[in-house]
């Protein structure tokens, strides 16, 4: 069970990471990740990065896209992408797309989708933040 102190610490770390990402300096982000990992553990670190990624997809698509393209060497990157990919898969199935027919996943966990399915899917996604997030996660096969 989390108490108010835990929530405040989590929110503080989310805010701090967002501010660091605005500098678009990978070294700062790697340093922050290492420090957070040492002091708070890997699960907490992954949770902070996931929260930040979802927030950025809603509030700052430029930094969100920069994060996905420039921080692939983060220790937590694969864990974060895995969660985001689960979210994308859920959204695809929710919209009626068929795994193995309309989309699949490769060995790196990327979701591969046909161009036709991607276009149809992204047009059907109502929330702008979901559209930005999913557009960057889905790879055309």
C-alpha positions, 0 to 999 in steps of 0.5 A: 500500500502506498502512502502520501509520501510515496506518491509525492516522491513518485510525482517529484521524480516524474516532474524532474524527469520531464524537466531533464528531458526538455534539455534533450541531453541523453547524458543527463537522462542516463545519469538520472536513470542510474541514480534513480535505479540505485536509490529507488530500485528498478521497478520504481525507475521503470514506473517513473519512465512509463508515467513520463512517456504516457504524460509526454504523449499527451503534453509534449509529442516532440519530447516524446518522439525524441525520447523514443528515438534517442534513449534506446540505451537506457537500462529501462528502455525495453521494459518501458517499450514492452508496457507501451507495446502491450497498451498498443496491442490492447488498443488494436484488439479493442478496435477489432484488429486480428493478431497475426493477420493485421499486426504481429510483433518482432523479436525486439517487441516492436509491433509490426502492422500493415499500412492499411491497418495502421491508417485505419486504426490511427483514424479511428483513435479519438484521443490525440495523445493515443494517436501520437503514442501509437503512431510512434510505437507501431512499425509498418511491416 
